[in-house]
Amino acid sequence: MSARTLQRRLADAGITFHQLVEETRRELACHYLKQSAVELNETAFLLGFEDANSFFSRLSIVEGTSPGEWRTRQRAALVEAWH
């Protein structure tokens, strides 16, 4: 598919390529952060960030918390859901 066709189809769907990339990155970040075996530095690399600090900053802006705190909250919510 050509770049123009993709752009047109995304416009028809009411989304930009940048929005799609950001949404996908956020979903993948949540997925990787839920995997305790995946190091935070590796998560940053897998998401295409230049370095871990860029990832930490972006997550702090988007989610309002650090990656470590995000993981802690998710684990607590999971434990709470099972009780």
PDB file of N, CA, C and O in Angstrom:
ATOM      1  N   MET A   1       0.855  -1.162   0.000  1.00  0.00           N
ATOM      2  CA  MET A   1       0.000   0.000   0.000  1.00  0.00           C
ATOM      3  C   MET A   1       0.906   1.231   0.000  1.00  0.00           C
ATOM      4  O   MET A   1       1.931   1.260   0.681  1.00  0.00           O
ATOM      5  N   SER A   2       0.530   2.209  -0.744  1.00  0.00           N
ATOM      6  CA  SER A   2       1.326   3.433  -0.820  1.00  0.00           C
ATOM      7  C   SER A   2       1.106   4.275   0.438  1.00  0.00           C
ATOM      8  O   SER A   2       0.117   4.114   1.155  1.00  0.00           O
ATOM      9  N   ALA A   3       2.044   5.161   0.677  1.00  0.00           N
ATOM     10  CA  ALA A   3       1.940   6.056   1.829  1.00  0.00           C
ATOM     11  C   ALA A   3       0.681   6.916   1.728  1.00  0.00           C
ATOM     12  O   ALA A   3       0.006   7.154   2.730  1.00  0.00           O
ATOM     13  N   ARG A   4       0.371   7.373   0.543  1.00  0.00           N
ATOM     14  CA  ARG A   4      -0.815   8.219   0.344  1.00  0.00           C
ATOM     15  C   ARG A   4      -2.101   7.443   0.615  1.00  0.00           C
ATOM     16  O   ARG A   4      -3.034   7.981   1.211  1.00  0.00           O
ATOM     17  N   THR A   5      -2.158   6.194   0.185  1.00  0.00           N
ATOM     18  CA  THR A   5      -3.342   5.371   0.446  1.00  0.00           C
ATOM     19  C   THR A   5      -3.520   5.154   1.946  1.00  0.00           C
ATOM     20  O   THR A   5      -4.631   5.251   2.466  1.00  0.00           O
ATOM     21  N   LEU A   6      -2.430   4.863   2.630  1.00  0.00           N
ATOM     22  CA  LEU A   6      -2.491   4.690   4.083  1.00  0.00           C
ATOM     23  C   LEU A   6      -2.978   5.963   4.751  1.00  0.00           C
ATOM     24  O   LEU A   6      -3.842   5.920   5.628  1.00  0.00           O
ATOM     25  N   GLN A   7      -2.430   7.086   4.340  1.00  0.00           N
ATOM     26  CA  GLN A   7      -2.823   8.373   4.900  1.00  0.00           C
ATOM     27  C   GLN A   7      -4.313   8.628   4.677  1.00  0.00           C
ATOM     28  O   GLN A   7      -5.004   9.095   5.582  1.00  0.00           O
ATOM     29  N   ARG A   8      -4.797   8.331   3.504  1.00  0.00           N
ATOM     30  CA  ARG A   8      -6.211   8.529   3.167  1.00  0.00           C
ATOM     31  C   ARG A   8      -7.102   7.602   4.011  1.00  0.00           C
ATOM     32  O   ARG A   8      -8.136   8.033   4.520  1.00  0.00           O
ATOM     33  N   ARG A   9      -6.709   6.360   4.155  1.00  0.00           N
ATOM     34  CA  ARG A   9      -7.509   5.408   4.944  1.00  0.00           C
ATOM     35  C   ARG A   9      -7.532   5.785   6.421  1.00  0.00           C
ATOM     36  O   ARG A   9      -8.558   5.656   7.088  1.00  0.00           O
ATOM     37  N   LEU A  10      -6.407   6.245   6.919  1.00  0.00           N
ATOM     38  CA  LEU A  10      -6.374   6.690   8.311  1.00  0.00           C
ATOM     39  C   LEU A  10      -7.265   7.922   8.487  1.00  0.00           C
ATOM     40  O   LEU A  10      -7.987   8.032   9.478  1.00  0.00           O
ATOM     41  N   ALA A  11      -7.213   8.837   7.536  1.00  0.00           N
ATOM     42  CA  ALA A  11      -8.070  10.027   7.597  1.00  0.00           C
ATOM     43  C   ALA A  11      -9.538   9.628   7.576  1.00  0.00           C
ATOM     44  O   ALA A  11     -10.353  10.203   8.298  1.00  0.00           O
ATOM     45  N   ASP A  12      -9.876   8.641   6.748  1.00  0.00           N
ATOM     46  CA  ASP A  12     -11.261   8.150   6.700  1.00  0.00           C
ATOM     47  C   ASP A  12     -11.685   7.564   8.046  1.00  0.00           C
ATOM     48  O   ASP A  12     -12.855   7.633   8.423  1.00  0.00           O
ATOM     49  N   ALA A  13     -10.725   6.989   8.762  1.00  0.00           N
ATOM     50  CA  ALA A  13     -11.003   6.401  10.077  1.00  0.00           C
ATOM     51  C   ALA A  13     -10.942   7.444  11.191  1.00  0.00           C
ATOM     52  O   ALA A  13     -11.233   7.144  12.350  1.00  0.00           O
ATOM     53  N   GLY A  14     -10.561   8.672  10.830  1.00  0.00           N
ATOM     54  CA  GLY A  14     -10.522   9.747  11.810  1.00  0.00           C
ATOM     55  C   GLY A  14      -9.304   9.726  12.722  1.00  0.00           C
ATOM     56  O   GLY A  14      -9.381  10.165  13.870  1.00  0.00           O
ATOM     57  N   ILE A  15      -8.185   9.223  12.224  1.00  0.00           N
ATOM     58  CA  ILE A  15      -6.973   9.135  13.028  1.00  0.00           C
ATOM     59  C   ILE A  15      -5.763   9.487  12.170  1.00  0.00           C
ATOM     60  O   ILE A  15      -5.762   9.254  10.961  1.00  0.00           O
ATOM     61  N   THR A  16      -4.753  10.039  12.789  1.00  0.00           N
ATOM     62  CA  THR A  16      -3.521  10.333  12.061  1.00  0.00           C
ATOM     63  C   THR A  16      -2.509   9.221  12.317  1.00  0.00           C
ATOM     64  O   THR A  16      -2.654   8.436  13.254  1.00  0.00           O
ATOM     65  N   PHE A  17      -1.500   9.168  11.484  1.00  0.00           N
ATOM     66  CA  PHE A  17      -0.453   8.169  11.665  1.00  0.00           C
ATOM     67  C   PHE A  17       0.233   8.364  13.014  1.00  0.00           C
ATOM     68  O   PHE A  17       0.529   7.391  13.707  1.00  0.00           O
ATOM     69  N   HIS A  18       0.483   9.604  13.384  1.00  0.00           N
ATOM     70  CA  HIS A  18       1.124   9.906  14.666  1.00  0.00           C
ATOM     71  C   HIS A  18       0.266   9.394  15.828  1.00  0.00           C
ATOM     72  O   HIS A  18       0.792   8.802  16.770  1.00  0.00           O
ATOM     73  N   GLN A  19      -1.036   9.616  15.767  1.00  0.00           N
ATOM     74  CA  GLN A  19      -1.929   9.125  16.818  1.00  0.00           C
ATOM     75  C   GLN A  19      -1.895   7.603  16.898  1.00  0.00           C
ATOM     76  O   GLN A  19      -1.892   7.033  17.990  1.00  0.00           O
ATOM     77  N   LEU A  20      -1.870   6.950  15.746  1.00  0.00           N
ATOM     78  CA  LEU A  20      -1.819   5.496  15.702  1.00  0.00           C
ATOM     79  C   LEU A  20      -0.529   4.979  16.325  1.00  0.00           C
ATOM     80  O   LEU A  20      -0.548   4.017  17.094  1.00  0.00           O
ATOM     81  N   VAL A  21       0.579   5.609  15.998  1.00  0.00           N
ATOM     82  CA  VAL A  21       1.870   5.210  16.575  1.00  0.00           C
ATOM     83  C   VAL A  21       1.848   5.394  18.090  1.00  0.00           C
ATOM     84  O   VAL A  21       2.271   4.502  18.825  1.00  0.00           O
ATOM     85  N   GLU A  22       1.364   6.532  18.562  1.00  0.00           N
ATOM     86  CA  GLU A  22       1.329   6.802  20.000  1.00  0.00           C
ATOM     87  C   GLU A  22       0.411   5.824  20.731  1.00  0.00           C
ATOM     88  O   GLU A  22       0.745   5.354  21.818  1.00  0.00           O
ATOM     89  N   GLU A  23      -0.736   5.519  20.141  1.00  0.00           N
ATOM     90  CA  GLU A  23      -1.672   4.568  20.747  1.00  0.00           C
ATOM     91  C   GLU A  23      -1.042   3.177  20.826  1.00  0.00           C
ATOM     92  O   GLU A  23      -1.165   2.488  21.838  1.00  0.00           O
ATOM     93  N   THR A  24      -0.377   2.777  19.762  1.00  0.00           N
ATOM     94  CA  THR A  24       0.281   1.468  19.723  1.00  0.00           C
ATOM     95  C   THR A  24       1.405   1.415  20.742  1.00  0.00           C
ATOM     96  O   THR A  24       1.549   0.422  21.455  1.00  0.00           O
ATOM     97  N   ARG A  25       2.209   2.476  20.819  1.00  0.00           N
ATOM     98  CA  ARG A  25       3.286   2.540  21.802  1.00  0.00           C
ATOM     99  C   ARG A  25       2.744   2.425  23.221  1.00  0.00           C
ATOM    100  O   ARG A  25       3.325   1.731  24.055  1.00  0.00           O
ATOM    101  N   ARG A  26       1.638   3.102  23.496  1.00  0.00           N
ATOM    102  CA  ARG A  26       1.047   3.065  24.838  1.00  0.00           C
ATOM    103  C   ARG A  26       0.567   1.652  25.170  1.00  0.00           C
ATOM    104  O   ARG A  26       0.806   1.159  26.272  1.00  0.00           O
ATOM    105  N   GLU A  27      -0.098   1.010  24.235  1.00  0.00           N
ATOM    106  CA  GLU A  27      -0.566  -0.355  24.455  1.00  0.00           C
ATOM    107  C   GLU A  27       0.596  -1.307  24.691  1.00  0.00           C
ATOM    108  O   GLU A  27       0.548  -2.146  25.590  1.00  0.00           O
ATOM    109  N   LEU A  28       1.647  -1.171  23.874  1.00  0.00           N
ATOM    110  CA  LEU A  28       2.821  -2.020  24.050  1.00  0.00           C
ATOM    111  C   LEU A  28       3.532  -1.722  25.363  1.00  0.00           C
ATOM    112  O   LEU A  28       4.022  -2.639  26.023  1.00  0.00           O
ATOM    113  N   ALA A  29       3.594  -0.453  25.749  1.00  0.00           N
ATOM    114  CA  ALA A  29       4.216  -0.096  27.025  1.00  0.00           C
ATOM    115  C   ALA A  29       3.485  -0.787  28.170  1.00  0.00           C
ATOM    116  O   ALA A  29       4.119  -1.356  29.059  1.00  0.00           O
ATOM    117  N   CYS A  30       2.170  -0.740  28.152  1.00  0.00           N
ATOM    118  CA  CYS A  30       1.380  -1.418  29.188  1.00  0.00           C
ATOM    119  C   CYS A  30       1.662  -2.912  29.184  1.00  0.00           C
ATOM    120  O   CYS A  30       1.830  -3.516  30.244  1.00  0.00           O
ATOM    121  N   HIS A  31       1.715  -3.503  28.017  1.00  0.00           N
ATOM    122  CA  HIS A  31       1.995  -4.938  27.894  1.00  0.00           C
ATOM    123  C   HIS A  31       3.363  -5.275  28.479  1.00  0.00           C
ATOM    124  O   HIS A  31       3.482  -6.189  29.295  1.00  0.00           O
ATOM    125  N   TYR A  32       4.390  -4.545  28.066  1.00  0.00           N
ATOM    126  CA  TYR A  32       5.747  -4.830  28.540  1.00  0.00           C
ATOM    127  C   TYR A  32       5.885  -4.558  30.035  1.00  0.00           C
ATOM    128  O   TYR A  32       6.562  -5.310  30.736  1.00  0.00           O
ATOM    129  N   LEU A  33       5.260  -3.504  30.529  1.00  0.00           N
ATOM    130  CA  LEU A  33       5.373  -3.186  31.947  1.00  0.00           C
ATOM    131  C   LEU A  33       4.686  -4.229  32.821  1.00  0.00           C
ATOM    132  O   LEU A  33       5.063  -4.416  33.977  1.00  0.00           O
ATOM    133  N   LYS A  34       3.694  -4.899  32.281  1.00  0.00           N
ATOM    134  CA  LYS A  34       3.033  -5.965  33.039  1.00  0.00           C
ATOM    135  C   LYS A  34       3.889  -7.225  33.120  1.00  0.00           C
ATOM    136  O   LYS A  34       3.656  -8.085  33.968  1.00  0.00           O
ATOM    137  N   GLN A  35       4.881  -7.331  32.234  1.00  0.00           N
ATOM    138  CA  GLN A  35       5.784  -8.477  32.211  1.00  0.00           C
ATOM    139  C   GLN A  35       6.980  -8.167  33.101  1.00  0.00           C
ATOM    140  O   GLN A  35       7.892  -7.455  32.681  1.00  0.00           O
ATOM    141  N   SER A  36       6.989  -8.685  34.310  1.00  0.00           N
ATOM    142  CA  SER A  36       8.071  -8.354  35.240  1.00  0.00           C
ATOM    143  C   SER A  36       9.431  -8.848  34.752  1.00  0.00           C
ATOM    144  O   SER A  36      10.464  -8.362  35.213  1.00  0.00           O
ATOM    145  N   ALA A  37       9.443  -9.798  33.833  1.00  0.00           N
ATOM    146  CA  ALA A  37      10.707 -10.309  33.311  1.00  0.00           C
ATOM    147  C   ALA A  37      11.363  -9.342  32.329  1.00  0.00           C
ATOM    148  O   ALA A  37      12.549  -9.475  32.028  1.00  0.00           O
ATOM    149  N   VAL A  38      10.609  -8.383  31.835  1.00  0.00           N
ATOM    150  CA  VAL A  38      11.139  -7.406  30.872  1.00  0.00           C
ATOM    151  C   VAL A  38      11.649  -6.202  31.658  1.00  0.00           C
ATOM    152  O   VAL A  38      10.878  -5.504  32.317  1.00  0.00           O
ATOM    153  N   GLU A  39      12.953  -5.969  31.579  1.00  0.00           N
ATOM    154  CA  GLU A  39      13.570  -4.835  32.274  1.00  0.00           C
ATOM    155  C   GLU A  39      13.046  -3.521  31.706  1.00  0.00           C
ATOM    156  O   GLU A  39      12.642  -3.457  30.544  1.00  0.00           O
ATOM    157  N   LEU A  40      13.053  -2.485  32.520  1.00  0.00           N
ATOM    158  CA  LEU A  40      12.567  -1.182  32.083  1.00  0.00           C
ATOM    159  C   LEU A  40      13.412  -0.624  30.944  1.00  0.00           C
ATOM    160  O   LEU A  40      12.872  -0.015  30.020  1.00  0.00           O
ATOM    161  N   ASN A  41      14.723  -0.823  30.993  1.00  0.00           N
ATOM    162  CA  ASN A  41      15.583  -0.359  29.898  1.00  0.00           C
ATOM    163  C   ASN A  41      15.258  -1.092  28.602  1.00  0.00           C
ATOM    164  O   ASN A  41      15.276  -0.495  27.526  1.00  0.00           O
ATOM    165  N   GLU A  42      14.961  -2.387  28.705  1.00  0.00           N
ATOM    166  CA  GLU A  42      14.599  -3.166  27.522  1.00  0.00           C
ATOM    167  C   GLU A  42      13.255  -2.689  26.964  1.00  0.00           C
ATOM    168  O   GLU A  42      13.069  -2.611  25.750  1.00  0.00           O
ATOM    169  N   THR A  43      12.338  -2.375  27.853  1.00  0.00           N
ATOM    170  CA  THR A  43      11.037  -1.854  27.427  1.00  0.00           C
ATOM    171  C   THR A  43      11.222  -0.574  26.625  1.00  0.00           C
ATOM    172  O   THR A  43      10.604  -0.399  25.575  1.00  0.00           O
ATOM    173  N   ALA A  44      12.065   0.313  27.114  1.00  0.00           N
ATOM    174  CA  ALA A  44      12.332   1.566  26.399  1.00  0.00           C
ATOM    175  C   ALA A  44      12.887   1.280  25.014  1.00  0.00           C
ATOM    176  O   ALA A  44      12.473   1.904  24.036  1.00  0.00           O
ATOM    177  N   PHE A  45      13.813   0.347  24.923  1.00  0.00           N
ATOM    178  CA  PHE A  45      14.403  -0.025  23.632  1.00  0.00           C
ATOM    179  C   PHE A  45      13.348  -0.617  22.701  1.00  0.00           C
ATOM    180  O   PHE A  45      13.267  -0.239  21.532  1.00  0.00           O
ATOM    181  N   LEU A  46      12.543  -1.543  23.216  1.00  0.00           N
ATOM    182  CA  LEU A  46      11.520  -2.199  22.395  1.00  0.00           C
ATOM    183  C   LEU A  46      10.489  -1.213  21.853  1.00  0.00           C
ATOM    184  O   LEU A  46       9.923  -1.421  20.780  1.00  0.00           O
ATOM    185  N   LEU A  47      10.254  -0.151  22.595  1.00  0.00           N
ATOM    186  CA  LEU A  47       9.280   0.861  22.171  1.00  0.00           C
ATOM    187  C   LEU A  47       9.883   1.909  21.251  1.00  0.00           C
ATOM    188  O   LEU A  47       9.178   2.792  20.763  1.00  0.00           O
ATOM    189  N   GLY A  48      11.189   1.813  21.015  1.00  0.00           N
ATOM    190  CA  GLY A  48      11.831   2.722  20.071  1.00  0.00           C
ATOM    191  C   GLY A  48      12.299   4.036  20.654  1.00  0.00           C
ATOM    192  O   GLY A  48      12.564   4.982  19.912  1.00  0.00           O
ATOM    193  N   PHE A  49      12.404   4.113  21.973  1.00  0.00           N
ATOM    194  CA  PHE A  49      12.907   5.335  22.580  1.00  0.00           C
ATOM    195  C   PHE A  49      14.428   5.367  22.467  1.00  0.00           C
ATOM    196  O   PHE A  49      15.095   4.333  22.474  1.00  0.00           O
ATOM    197  N   GLU A  50      14.949   6.579  22.363  1.00  0.00           N
ATOM    198  CA  GLU A  50      16.390   6.764  22.211  1.00  0.00           C
ATOM    199  C   GLU A  50      17.140   6.244  23.431  1.00  0.00           C
ATOM    200  O   GLU A  50      18.224   5.675  23.307  1.00  0.00           O
ATOM    201  N   ASP A  51      16.563   6.441  24.600  1.00  0.00           N
ATOM    202  CA  ASP A  51      17.166   5.938  25.835  1.00  0.00           C
ATOM    203  C   ASP A  51      16.077   5.755  26.881  1.00  0.00           C
ATOM    204  O   ASP A  51      14.935   6.171  26.686  1.00  0.00           O
ATOM    205  N   ALA A  52      16.446   5.129  27.991  1.00  0.00           N
ATOM    206  CA  ALA A  52      15.466   4.837  29.035  1.00  0.00           C
ATOM    207  C   ALA A  52      14.884   6.119  29.636  1.00  0.00           C
ATOM    208  O   ALA A  52      13.701   6.163  29.972  1.00  0.00           O
ATOM    209  N   ASN A  53      15.713   7.165  29.773  1.00  0.00           N
ATOM    210  CA  ASN A  53      15.218   8.416  30.346  1.00  0.00           C
ATOM    211  C   ASN A  53      14.105   9.032  29.504  1.00  0.00           C
ATOM    212  O   ASN A  53      13.164   9.614  30.045  1.00  0.00           O
ATOM    213  N   SER A  54      14.209   8.907  28.194  1.00  0.00           N
ATOM    214  CA  SER A  54      13.151   9.421  27.312  1.00  0.00           C
ATOM    215  C   SER A  54      11.848   8.668  27.558  1.00  0.00           C
ATOM    216  O   SER A  54      10.775   9.269  27.597  1.00  0.00           O
ATOM    217  N   PHE A  55      11.946   7.362  27.722  1.00  0.00           N
ATOM    218  CA  PHE A  55      10.768   6.544  28.012  1.00  0.00           C
ATOM    219  C   PHE A  55      10.176   6.922  29.366  1.00  0.00           C
ATOM    220  O   PHE A  55       8.965   7.107  29.488  1.00  0.00           O
ATOM    221  N   PHE A  56      11.036   7.038  30.390  1.00  0.00           N
ATOM    222  CA  PHE A  56      10.560   7.378  31.728  1.00  0.00           C
ATOM    223  C   PHE A  56       9.842   8.734  31.715  1.00  0.00           C
ATOM    224  O   PHE A  56       8.788   8.891  32.331  1.00  0.00           O
ATOM    225  N   SER A  57      10.417   9.699  31.012  1.00  0.00           N
ATOM    226  CA  SER A  57       9.805  11.020  30.919  1.00  0.00           C
ATOM    227  C   SER A  57       8.459  10.962  30.213  1.00  0.00           C
ATOM    228  O   SER A  57       7.486  11.564  30.669  1.00  0.00           O
ATOM    229  N   ARG A  58       8.404  10.242  29.112  1.00  0.00           N
ATOM    230  CA  ARG A  58       7.161  10.142  28.339  1.00  0.00           C
ATOM    231  C   ARG A  58       6.068   9.461  29.153  1.00  0.00           C
ATOM    232  O   ARG A  58       4.920   9.904  29.143  1.00  0.00           O
ATOM    233  N   LEU A  59       6.415   8.388  29.857  1.00  0.00           N
ATOM    234  CA  LEU A  59       5.422   7.692  30.661  1.00  0.00           C
ATOM    235  C   LEU A  59       4.936   8.589  31.797  1.00  0.00           C
ATOM    236  O   LEU A  59       3.751   8.590  32.131  1.00  0.00           O
ATOM    237  N   SER A  60       5.844   9.342  32.381  1.00  0.00           N
ATOM    238  CA  SER A  60       5.456  10.267  33.449  1.00  0.00           C
ATOM    239  C   SER A  60       4.470  11.305  32.951  1.00  0.00           C
ATOM    240  O   SER A  60       3.543  11.681  33.670  1.00  0.00           O
ATOM    241  N   ILE A  61       4.664  11.775  31.718  1.00  0.00           N
ATOM    242  CA  ILE A  61       3.758  12.763  31.138  1.00  0.00           C
ATOM    243  C   ILE A  61       2.400  12.130  30.822  1.00  0.00           C
ATOM    244  O   ILE A  61       1.355  12.689  31.156  1.00  0.00           O
ATOM    245  N   VAL A  62       2.422  10.977  30.185  1.00  0.00           N
ATOM    246  CA  VAL A  62       1.187  10.330  29.722  1.00  0.00           C
ATOM    247  C   VAL A  62       0.406   9.691  30.867  1.00  0.00           C
ATOM    248  O   VAL A  62      -0.811   9.852  30.956  1.00  0.00           O
ATOM    249  N   GLU A  63       1.101   8.968  31.739  1.00  0.00           N
ATOM    250  CA  GLU A  63       0.431   8.222  32.804  1.00  0.00           C
ATOM    251  C   GLU A  63       0.504   8.912  34.167  1.00  0.00           C
ATOM    252  O   GLU A  63      -0.204   8.525  35.096  1.00  0.00           O
ATOM    253  N   GLY A  64       1.354   9.930  34.288  1.00  0.00           N
ATOM    254  CA  GLY A  64       1.474  10.641  35.553  1.00  0.00           C
ATOM    255  C   GLY A  64       2.272   9.906  36.609  1.00  0.00           C
ATOM    256  O   GLY A  64       2.159  10.201  37.799  1.00  0.00           O
ATOM    257  N   THR A  65       3.087   8.938  36.173  1.00  0.00           N
ATOM    258  CA  THR A  65       3.864   8.149  37.119  1.00  0.00           C
ATOM    259  C   THR A  65       5.093   7.560  36.440  1.00  0.00           C
ATOM    260  O   THR A  65       5.184   7.527  35.213  1.00  0.00           O
ATOM    261  N   SER A  66       6.022   7.104  37.242  1.00  0.00           N
ATOM    262  CA  SER A  66       7.226   6.466  36.696  1.00  0.00           C
ATOM    263  C   SER A  66       6.907   5.025  36.302  1.00  0.00           C
ATOM    264  O   SER A  66       5.909   4.470  36.762  1.00  0.00           O
ATOM    265  N   PRO A  67       7.743   4.407  35.451  1.00  0.00           N
ATOM    266  CA  PRO A  67       7.499   3.011  35.074  1.00  0.00           C
ATOM    267  C   PRO A  67       7.468   2.066  36.276  1.00  0.00           C
ATOM    268  O   PRO A  67       6.626   1.171  36.342  1.00  0.00           O
ATOM    269  N   GLY A  68       8.375   2.262  37.216  1.00  0.00           N
ATOM    270  CA  GLY A  68       8.396   1.395  38.406  1.00  0.00           C
ATOM    271  C   GLY A  68       7.133   1.527  39.230  1.00  0.00           C
ATOM    272  O   GLY A  68       6.571   0.526  39.676  1.00  0.00           O
ATOM    273  N   GLU A  69       6.683   2.756  39.436  1.00  0.00           N
ATOM    274  CA  GLU A  69       5.451   2.996  40.180  1.00  0.00           C
ATOM    275  C   GLU A  69       4.252   2.444  39.422  1.00  0.00           C
ATOM    276  O   GLU A  69       3.325   1.914  40.036  1.00  0.00           O
ATOM    277  N   TRP A  70       4.257   2.560  38.095  1.00  0.00           N
ATOM    278  CA  TRP A  70       3.166   2.009  37.281  1.00  0.00           C
ATOM    279  C   TRP A  70       3.052   0.513  37.513  1.00  0.00           C
ATOM    280  O   TRP A  70       1.956  -0.011  37.713  1.00  0.00           O
ATOM    281  N   ARG A  71       4.198  -0.178  37.485  1.00  0.00           N
ATOM    282  CA  ARG A  71       4.206  -1.629  37.724  1.00  0.00           C
ATOM    283  C   ARG A  71       3.668  -1.954  39.107  1.00  0.00           C
ATOM    284  O   ARG A  71       2.873  -2.881  39.264  1.00  0.00           O
ATOM    285  N   THR A  72       4.093  -1.203  40.103  1.00  0.00           N
ATOM    286  CA  THR A  72       3.648  -1.439  41.480  1.00  0.00           C
ATOM    287  C   THR A  72       2.136  -1.282  41.589  1.00  0.00           C
ATOM    288  O   THR A  72       1.470  -2.101  42.222  1.00  0.00           O
ATOM    289  N   ARG A  73       1.593  -0.231  40.973  1.00  0.00           N
ATOM    290  CA  ARG A  73       0.141  -0.007  41.010  1.00  0.00           C
ATOM    291  C   ARG A  73      -0.616  -1.135  40.313  1.00  0.00           C
ATOM    292  O   ARG A  73      -1.654  -1.587  40.797  1.00  0.00           O
ATOM    293  N   GLN A  74      -0.089  -1.586  39.168  1.00  0.00           N
ATOM    294  CA  GLN A  74      -0.756  -2.664  38.429  1.00  0.00           C
ATOM    295  C   GLN A  74      -0.766  -3.958  39.234  1.00  0.00           C
ATOM    296  O   GLN A  74      -1.771  -4.668  39.265  1.00  0.00           O
ATOM    297  N   ARG A  75       0.342  -4.260  39.877  1.00  0.00           N
ATOM    298  CA  ARG A  75       0.408  -5.474  40.712  1.00  0.00           C
ATOM    299  C   ARG A  75      -0.574  -5.378  41.869  1.00  0.00           C
ATOM    300  O   ARG A  75      -1.272  -6.343  42.178  1.00  0.00           O
ATOM    301  N   ALA A  76      -0.627  -4.207  42.510  1.00  0.00           N
ATOM    302  CA  ALA A  76      -1.552  -4.004  43.638  1.00  0.00           C
ATOM    303  C   ALA A  76      -2.999  -4.151  43.161  1.00  0.00           C
ATOM    304  O   ALA A  76      -3.819  -4.755  43.852  1.00  0.00           O
ATOM    305  N   ALA A  77      -3.314  -3.606  41.990  1.00  0.00           N
ATOM    306  CA  ALA A  77      -4.676  -3.709  41.459  1.00  0.00           C
ATOM    307  C   ALA A  77      -5.022  -5.168  41.146  1.00  0.00           C
ATOM    308  O   ALA A  77      -6.159  -5.594  41.352  1.00  0.00           O
ATOM    309  N   LEU A  78      -4.056  -5.924  40.656  1.00  0.00           N
ATOM    310  CA  LEU A  78      -4.292  -7.336  40.352  1.00  0.00           C
ATOM    311  C   LEU A  78      -4.538  -8.132  41.623  1.00  0.00           C
ATOM    312  O   LEU A  78      -5.447  -8.961  41.678  1.00  0.00           O
ATOM    313  N   VAL A  79      -3.733  -7.882  42.639  1.00  0.00           N
ATOM    314  CA  VAL A  79      -3.907  -8.570  43.933  1.00  0.00           C
ATOM    315  C   VAL A  79      -5.268  -8.217  44.520  1.00  0.00           C
ATOM    316  O   VAL A  79      -5.981  -9.083  45.027  1.00  0.00           O
ATOM    317  N   GLU A  80      -5.620  -6.939  44.445  1.00  0.00           N
ATOM    318  CA  GLU A  80      -6.902  -6.476  44.979  1.00  0.00           C
ATOM    319  C   GLU A  80      -8.084  -7.124  44.250  1.00  0.00           C
ATOM    320  O   GLU A  80      -9.097  -7.458  44.864  1.00  0.00           O
ATOM    321  N   ALA A  81      -7.941  -7.293  42.943  1.00  0.00           N
ATOM    322  CA  ALA A  81      -9.014  -7.897  42.157  1.00  0.00           C
ATOM    323  C   ALA A  81      -9.250  -9.352  42.542  1.00  0.00           C
ATOM    324  O   ALA A  81     -10.365  -9.853  42.402  1.00  0.00           O
ATOM    325  N   TRP A  82      -8.230 -10.027  43.019  1.00  0.00           N
ATOM    326  CA  TRP A  82      -8.352 -11.443  43.381  1.00  0.00           C
ATOM    327  C   TRP A  82      -8.860 -11.632  44.807  1.00  0.00           C
ATOM    328  O   TRP A  82      -9.147 -12.754  45.222  1.00  0.00           O
ATOM    329  N   HIS A  83      -8.970 -10.534  45.559  1.00  0.00           N
ATOM    330  CA  HIS A  83      -9.455 -10.673  46.943  1.00  0.00           C
ATOM    331  C   HIS A  83     -10.866 -10.217  47.097  1.00  0.00           C
ATOM    332  O   HIS A  83     -11.415 -10.270  48.198  1.00  0.00           O
TER     333      HIS A  83
END
